[in-house]
Amino acid sequence: MKQLPFPRPTFWRVVLVALCLLGLYTALIRFTQGLGATTNLSDTFPWGLWVGFDILCGVALAAGGFTISAIVYVFNIERFRPVVRPAILTAFLGYLLVVVALMFDLGRPYRIWHPLVMWNPHSVMFEVGWCVTLYTSVLALEFSPLVFERLKWKVPLKVLHAVMPVFVVLGVLLSTLHQSSLGSFYLIVPYKLYPLWYSPFLPLFFFLTALTLGCSMTIVESFLSQRAFKKKLELDLLVTLGRIAVVLLAVTFVLRLQDLSHRGALHLAFEPTYEGRLFLAEMLLGTVAPAILLMVPAVRRNRTGLFLSALMIVLGVVMNRLNVSITGMERSSGVTYLPSLMEVVVTMMIVGLGFFAFAMAVKFLPIFPKEELDAPEAEPEVAGPHVLGLPFRGLPATALVAAALVVVGSVALGYDGVRHRTTRPGAAAPSGPADLSAAARDFTMPADVTFARGAESPGPVTFRHSSHVDGASPECLTCHGGSFPFLTVDRKAAPAGYFHDKARCGACHDGASAFAIDEDCTPCHKAE
């Protein structure tokens, strides 16, 4: 009897099998013993790695599907058509794996169908659930011609080609809606999400970063496909995507800086806190460094340089999503969240299955155009003089060394923030009745603060924390998270009416929550 051929064991195949076995064991524990037995989640911190990475990052990483589809079918730029199929494949696999991750995270996954029949049009989750469901179905239809071509089913293939533009436009619309709505999740927690990441423009920022990530992921997957399967796309197409990514990075960077400056939160990025260090790491690694690299023509036209720049963008967006969903929520929750080993195993299994499915699709389906697969490598190497005596040549090498230094610096900033995470100032009191009572006994209320008397002031104001804060459970960031940033207000230089504004004292002293500011000045201003 002829022996059946088995794939030759390699390092990555062994790793994938090990991850799948560990993941299946974790899944058994998760679905028999619940979330508490497999995760470090709690009622205080209910969203962790499975939401922050598997869902928020997973949806963003699949953004290439609607980005490239919009370029080809909506804007009718036909030269990008060879990029459509790899992008659709990545998007389809990404959304399927997001659904798998969601089944792990939901407390009662067997009720995942409820939003489809129990409508709540006022809920962001309802809108995201419907859009993701519909868009995954649209991606399945967009992906099906590849299967029909492989099976040589001409009739359904002809029908799909006729109606495909309608589905593509619908897919672009649905993806646009839920990519931005993922940011809307956090609009309802303005006093819980740290000011460096909270913004009323979060939906816009999520959408812009998704567009940037769509271009970058197409570059990354092209490079990896060339290395793993000897299949690639034209360099000119990828260079153009790099140019688009630079524009999107610049727009996002300027808008975020203006938003932080307008809200008075920009200084928080430079304070020696856990959040500040990770914010700087995110901006340096994911925005500043790749934008500078991609603006250098020699780097942009070098396949390796283009890949590394795009990879930095991908890592930056992943950091942003994790900072919004985890880092930015820790301080207000009063707990420090670290994912359990089982959470990490499930995430790594899902990522591994994604790579495996992509490899199988490239092997058996016409993902890359045949003319591109058979085309020889024709791009010249970028040459130049020696740089500082190092054994490589040209500006690309210099730029990549600089990028490596930026990456190392970003990682160092992030690590330093993690190393000091237990001593960051202003953390909320620990959770739990026993810890809370201990914290209440040890907590010392700050001293009274006397504001200097202004020219038009009827008298100086002495602010007492004891009359504004519950001493047993002080929530300092309720005020100091935005309205009154720590140690940033020069009381003597504050303009007239600064503290009366509705964004500050007037937020509560409105006549409903507390006495109105314009009713009587004497409760606050005392005569000298």
N, C-alpha and C positions, 0 to 999 in steps of 0.2 A: 504494500500500500504506500502510495506516495505521501511523504510527510508534508503537512500543511505549512506554508511559509509563515513565519511570525516576524514582526518588525524587530530589527536588531536593537537590543537595549542600548540606550545612550543615557548620558547624565540627565538631560532634561526630561526624557521619558520616565526615568525612574523617579525623578522629583514629582512629576505629574501624577503617577500612580500612587505615590506615598501621600500626596495632598488629597487625592480623591478618597483614599481609604480613611485618612484622618477626618476628612469632611463628612463622610458617610457616618462615621461613629459619632461625630458631633451632632449631626442631624438627628440621629436616633435619640440622643440625650435631650436635644432641644424639643422634639415633638412628643416625647414621652414624659419629661419632667419639667418642661416649661422654660421661660426666659431666665428665671432666677438661678437655675442650675448651670446655665451655660454662659451668662453674660455678667458684666459688672454694672448693668443698668439698674435704676431704682426709680421710685416715684419722684424723687428730687431731680434726677437726671435720666429721663426716659429715652432720649435719642442719643445714640452713640455711633460706633464705627459703621454699623450696618445701614444707618441712614446717611451719615456724613459722607462715607466713601462709596458704599455699594450703590446707593440711590442717587444722592446729589451729584457725586463725581461721575457715576455711571451714566446718567442722563447727559451730563455735559460732554463726556468723552465720546458719546454717540452723536454729537451735534454735526459731524461732518456730513451726515446724510442729507439734512435739510439745507445746509450751507451750499454744498456742491450742486444739489438739485435745483436750488434757487438760481445759482449762477447759470446753469445750462438751460433749464426749462422756462424760467421766469424772465431772466435777462437775455436769454438766447445767445449766450457766448459758447458757440459750438466747439471751440478748441479745447474746452475742458471736459468734453464728453468722455474721453478715456478714463477720467478720474471718477466718474459717477458710480460705476459698479463696485470698486473697492470701498468707496464711501458708504454706499447703501449696505454692503455686507457688514461693515463695521457697525453701522447704526442698528441694523436688524439684530445682530448678535448682542450688541450692547443693551438694547431694550429687553430682549429675552432674559438676559442675565439680571437686569434690574428687577424684573418680575420674580425671578427665583430668589433674589436677595430680599425682596419685600415679603415673600412667604415666610422667610426666617424671622423677620423683624416683627411682623404682626402678631399680636397676642392671640388672636383667633383667625388664623389664615383661611380657614374654611368659609369665612364670611366676606372674602374679598369681593364677591359679586354684589354685595349689598348696595354700594353707591350707584350701581347701574340701574337699580329699580327704586331705591329710596332717595329721591332727589332732595338736594339742599343747595339751591343755586347761590346762596349767600356764603358758601364755604369755599375757601381756596382749595382745600383738599379734594372737594367734590369736582371742581373744575380740572385739577391736575389728574385725578383718577380717570375721568372721562377722556381727557386729551391723550393721556398715555395709552389707554386702551385702544382708542381709535387710531392713534398714530402707529402703534405696533401692528395693527391690522393692515394699515396702509403700507407699512414697510414690508410686510409679508407679501402683499400684492406686487410691490416694486421688485422684490427679490425673486418672485416666482418665474419670470422669464428666463432666468439663468438655469433653473431646473428644467423648464420646458425645452430649452435649447439642448440641454444634455440628453433629454429623453427623445428629442426630435418630434415633439408634439406641435405640429404646425398650426392647427386650427386655433387652439386656445392662445398660442403665442401671437397669432395675428389679431385676435380680439383684444388681448392685453395691450399690444402696441397702439391700437386705435384709441383706447380709453386712458392710456398711461398719463398723458398731460394733466387730465383732470385729477387723478389720484396724487400726482406730484404736487400740484398747487394746493390741494387739500392737506397733504402732509406738511408742506412748508408752513401753512397757516396754523395747524395744530401744534407743530413743534415750537413755533414762535410763541404761542400762547403759554404752553406749560414751561418752556425754558425760563421765561420771565416770572411766571407764577411761583416757581420754586423759591425765588427771592421773596415773594409776597408772604411766604410762611412766617417770616421773621419780622414783618411789619407790626404784628400785634404784640411784640415784646420790646418796646422801645426802652424800657427801664431794666431789662434783663440782658439784652445783647450789648456787649461792650461797645462804647461809642466809636472805636476805630472801624467797626464793621457795620454797626447799625446805620441805616440811612433811609430816608423816604424814597430814595432812588434805587434801592436794592433790586427791584425787578429789572430796571434798565441795566444795571451793572451785571446782573446774571445773564441777561440776553447778550450784551456786548462780549462778555468773556466766553460765552458759548460760541458765538461767531468766530472769535479768535481761535478757540480750541478746535473748531471744525477745520479750519485751514491747517493748523499745526498737526492735528492727528493724521490728516491725509499725507503730509510730508513724512511723519514718523513711520506710518505703516508702509509707505513706499520703500523707505530705506530698509526696514526690517524684512520686507518681502524680497528685496534684492539680495540681502545677505543670506536669508534662509532658503529661498526658493529660486534664486536667480531670475526673479521677475521684477520689472521696474517700470516706472513711468518716465515720460520725457522730463528732462531737467528743467526745460524752459517753463513748463506748466507749474512745477513745484516752486521755481523762483518767483513766479507771479503770485502764487499763494503766499509766499514769504513777504512780498511787498504789501499785500492786503493785510497780513497779520501785523505788520509794523504800523500801518495807519490805525487799525483797531486798537492796538496797544497804546498808541499815543492819545487817542480820543478817550479811552478808558482812564488812563493815567491822569490826564488833565481834569476830567470830570470828578474823579475821586479826590484829588487834591483840593479842588475848589469846594467840593462838598464838605470835606473835613475842616477846611479853613472857615467856611461860612458857619458851621456848627460849633466852632471853637474847640475842636477835638484834635487838631493837627499836632499840638504839642505832646499829646499822649504817645505818639510814635517814638519820641526821643527820650521818654522817661525809662528808667531802669526797671521795667516790669516785665513779667512773663508775656503779657499781651503785646507790649511795645516791641520786644525783641522778635517775636514771631511775625508781627506785621512788617517790620523792616526786612526780615528774611523773605517773606512772601513778595514784597515789592521789588527787592533787589534781584531775586532769583527769577521771578516770573514775568517781570515787566521791564525794568531798567536794562539789565544785562542782555536779554535777547533782542530788545529793540535796538540797542547800540550795535550788536553784532549784525543784525539783518540790514542795517543801514550801510554797512561796508560792502560794496559790490563784490570784492574778492572773496569774502566769507559767504555771501549769499549765493554765489555761483559755484561754490565748492560743495559737493554733495554731502560730505561729512560735516562741514561747517553749518550747512542748512539744517541737517538733521539735529545736531546738538542744540542749535538755537531753538528749533521747534520743540525739542524735548524739554528744554528749560521752560518754555511757555506752558507745556502740559503740566509739568511739576508745579509751576506757579499757580495755575488754576486749581489743581488738586489741593494745594496748601490753602488757597482762599476758601474753598468750600469747607474744608476741615476747620479752618479758623472761625468761619461763621457758625457752623453747626456744633462745634465742640469747644474750642478755645474761648470764643466770645461769650459762651453761656456758662462757663465754669464759675467765674467770680460771683455772679449773682445767685447761683445755686448753693454756694457755700460748700461744695464738694469738689474733689479732684478726681476726674474720670480717667482711667486707663483701661483700654479694652482687655478683656480676658484672653487667654490663649485660645480658647474655643472660638471667640469672635474673630480673631486673626486667622485661624485655620479656615473658617468658612469663607472669609474674604479671599484668601489666597487660592482656595479651591475654585471659587467662581472666576477669578482672574485666569487661572490655569485652564479652566474649561473654555474660556473665551479664546485664548491663544490656540488651543487644540482645534476648536471648531473652525477658526479662521484658516488654519493650516489645511484642514480637510476640504474646506470649500475651495481654496486656491488650487488644491491638487486635483479635484474632480469636476470643478465647474469652470466655465469660461469667465473668470473674474477679470483678468487682465487682457486687453486686446492682443490678438495674435501678432500683429505687426510690431507691437512694442516688445513682445517676448522674444521675437527673433532678431530684433535690431541689435547690432553690436554696440559695445561701449564706445562712444565717440567723443566724450567730453575730455578736453585737455586738462592736464594737471596745472594748477596755478603755481608758478615758480617765481622765485625772487631771491634776494641776497640772504645771507645768513643773518639770523636775528640774535644779537647778544652772544654769538658764538655757539648757540645751541644747535644740535644736529638735525635741524629741519629748516625749511626755507619758506619764505613768503609771508605776506600779511595774514592769510588765514590762520597759520600756525600761531602767530603772535596774538591774534584776536582770541583764538581758542584757549591759549594759556591764560589770557586776561579773564576769560569767562570762567575758567576753572578756579581762578582765585576768588572770583565773585561767588561761585557756588560754595567754595570752602568757607568763605566769610559768612554767607547766609546760613549754612548749616551750623557754624559756630555760634551765630547769634541765636538761632533756634535752640541749640543745646543749652546755651547759657540761660535762656529763659526757662527751659524745662528744669534745669538744675536748681533754679531759685524759685520754682513754682510754689513751694510750701511756705515761702517767706514773703510772697508778694504783698505789698501794702494794700490795705483797704478791703481785704477779703471778708466776705460775710461770715457770720457766726456758723459754727458747725451744726449739722442737722442732728435730729434725735433729741428726745426729752432730757436724757442725762447730760449729753454734751451741751445742750442749750442752757441748762441751769448752771453748769460750770462756767460757760462763757459769760453768762449774765453776772456771776459773782466776780469774775476777773475783769470785766469790761469797765473802763473808766471813761466817763463822759468828757469830751473835750471842754476846755475852759471857755468861758464866755468871750465873745468877740465883740469889741466896740468899734463901730464904724466912725470914721472922722466926719465931723459936721460939715456939710456943704454950704455954699453961699446962700442957697434958697431953702435950706433945711430948717425946720422949726426946732431942731435939737438933735443930739447924737442918738444913735440906735445901738442898743446892746442886744446881740443875738445870743439866745440861750438854747443849746441843743436839747436840754432836758424838756423844754416845752414843745419841741417839734418832733422828737424821736421817742419811740418806745424803748426805754432803757433795758427791758428784758430781751428784746430782739431788734437791735438797731439795724436798719436797712440803709446804710450810708449812701449806697449808689443810687437810691431812689432820687436823690437830689444831686449828688456829686457825679453821677454818671453823665450828665449833660448840662443841666441848668447852672450848676456851680462847680466847675472843674476844680480839683484839688490844687490849692496854692497857685492859682493863676490870675486871680482878680486883684488888681491894685485898688484897694478901697479908697485911697486918697485921690487917685486919678480917674475913678469911675465917673462917667458923665452924668448929668442930672437926669433923674428918672430911670437910671440903669436897672436898679433893683425893683422898681415898680412894674417893669415890663411883664407881660403875660408869660414870657418864657422863663421868668425867675419868680420872685415873690408873688407876683400877680397870678401865677398859675393856681395857687391855692387860696390866696386872699382875694376872692372874687365875689364875696357876698353869699356864696353857697357853701363851699367847703370851710371857709373861715371868713372873718369880717373883712369887708372890702377895704382896699387901700385908700380910696378916695372918700370914705365915710368919716373916719376920725383918725387923725395922725397921732394922737397921744398914746395909744397902746404900744406903739413902737418908738416914737420919738419922745424922749424925755427932756424936759427943760433943764438947762444947766444952772 
